[in-house]
Structures are given as C-alpha cells and as structure tokens.
Amino acid sequence: MSSSDIATIAEIRAAIDEADSLLIRALGARFRGVDFLRRLKSMQKMRVEDPAREQQLKDKWKKEAREAKVPEHLALLMLDFILSESKKIQES
C-alpha cells in the first residue's frame, strides 16, 4: 500500500464522517420538529399515531431510497426506528 492509498482512505473516511455528521444534524432537526408536533397534538387532543401519514412517509422513503441507491429495506428499517422513537417523544 502506497502513501497515496493512505491519503485516499483518509479522504474517503473524512467524507464518510461528514455524511455521518449530516445524518445526526438531520435527526436533530427531525426530532425538534417531532417535539413541536407533540405539543400541538397534545393541545388539540390528537392521537399520536397517524397510519395514513406513516404510509405516506413509507412511500416517500422507498422512492427516495431508490433514487439515492440506498437499499429500500434499509431505508424502511431506519424509518421504522425513527417513527418508533418519534412516537415515544409524542407520548411523553
């Protein structure tokens, strides 16, 4: 392995680290929105679960996963986890 290979690996890892940071910041923004939604739903005495909205999100995530060349099953797994955590926040 040459020194240029190491630099390339370092550059790729830096790009991956930046993508990870973007994911974390995006999750932070999403959960801030969920907390605001929690307050609104609570004031309006609305149910936490909205099956129609969840289906819309699943359809959107599948489409965007295909476009981004992300395995659809992985995108849906992530969405299911995010929705589960979102519901916990809204129920608190």
N, C-alpha and C positions, 0 to 999 in steps of 0.2 A: 504494500500500500504506500503510495507516494504522499508527500505533504499536500499536494493539490487535492487528493482524495479526502484527506482530513479536513481541509478547508471547505470542501463541498459538503461533507457530512455536517460540519458545524453550521454552514449556511442553511442547510435543509432543516436542521434541528431548530435554528433560530426562527425559521418560517413556521415550523410546527408550533413552537412556543407562542408565537404571535397569534396563530389561529386559536390556540387554547385560551389565550387572554381574551380574544374576541368572543369566544363561547361563554366565558364566565361573565363578561360585561353584559352580553345579551341576556343571559339568565337573570342577572341582577335587574335589568330593565324590565324583564317579563314579570318577575316576582314583585317588583314595586307596583306594577300595574295590577297584579292579582290582589295585592293588599288594598289598593284603592277600590277595586271591584268588590272585595269583601265588605268594605264599609258601606258602599252603595247598596249592595244586596241586603245587608243587614237592616239598613234604614227602610228599605222598601219591602222588607219581609219576603224576599225572594228565596227560592231554593238554591242550594249550592250547585247541584247537578243540572246540566242542560244537555240532554242527549243529542238534540239537533245541532247544537254548537260543537259538541265533541265530534260528531260525524263530519261537519264542515271542516274542522281542523284536520281530521284524519285524511280526508280527500285532498286538502291543500298540501299537507306534508308529503303525501305519496307523490303528488305531481311535482313538487319542488325537489324531492329526493331524486326522482328520475332525471330531472333537468340538471341537477348538480352531480349526477352519477354517484349518489350515495345509495347503498343497498336499502331498498324500501323497508325490509324487515327491521333494519337498524333504526331508521328514522321513526318508525311506528313504536318500536321499543322505547326509544328516548321520549317520544310524545306521551306514551302511556305513563312513564315515570314522572314526567313533568306535570301531567294532569293530576296524577295521584297526589303529588306534593302541593299543587295548587288547591286541590280540594281540602287538604289538611289546613292550609292557611286560611281558606274561607270559612272553615268550620271552627276556627279558634276565636 
